[in-house]
Every structure is written in C-alpha cells, then in structure tokens.
Amino acid sequence: MTITAIIIAAAFYFFLGYTILNGRHSKSGIGEKPLIYSSVIVQFFLNINLLLFLGLSLFLVFYDWKFLLILLGTSFILEPFIIVPFLEKLLALICNAFIKKGH
C-alpha cells in the first residue's frame, strides 16, 4: 500500500463517519437529538462532509474502483465499532474546546 492509498482511505473513513453521523441525527426527533447537533456550525460541517464524501467516492470510481469496493467492504465492519464512535468523540472534544474558549 502506498502513502497515497493510506491518505485516501483515511479521508474516506473520515468523510463516511461524519456522513453517517449526519444521517443518524437528522432522522432523530427533536427530543432525541443531542444539543451538539443543533448547532448551525456543526450542521454545516456535517453537510460539507456529505458533499466531500460523495466527491471522493466519485473520484474513486474512476481512479480505482477496486479500492473503492475494498473501502466500502471494510467500512461496513469498522463503522459501528471504530469509525463512528471515534469521530463522535472527536467532534464532541472539538466543540467543547470551542465552548470553553468562548467563555
């Protein structure tokens, strides 16, 4: 595996994780949605990640479609256990840092 493939895979998992987070919390009801996802900035960030994920996936279709299939296959295994929980904690840490910095 080259360094380019590692960077593309990391970006793919990053964008996929935040796209899944956006989908989970946009479907939830008002009472079930955590406060962090009601922020306009967080919603903008999650929507931009959706566009970046679609763009990267389209690029991978023409760049190396076999690599895209490998990434999609591994993401089904890694998504519920590693990718989404890690990125959710990372988003919470970043938002908490900005909130503390503002006070």
Residue pairs with C-beta under 8 A, 6 or more apart in sequence:
5 67
8 56
8 60
8 67
9 71
11 56
12 53
12 56
12 57
12 60
12 71
12 75
13 71
13 75
13 78
13 83
14 49
14 87
15 49
15 50
15 52
15 53
15 56
16 53
16 75
16 79
16 83
17 79
17 83
17 84
17 86
17 87
18 45
18 46
18 49
18 50
18 53
18 87
18 91
19 46
19 49
19 50
19 53
20 79
20 83
20 84
21 46
21 84
21 87
21 88
21 91
22 43
22 46
22 47
22 49
22 50
25 33
25 34
25 37
36 42
36 91
36 92
36 95
37 43
37 46
39 95
42 91
42 95
57 68
60 67
60 68
60 71
61 68
75 83
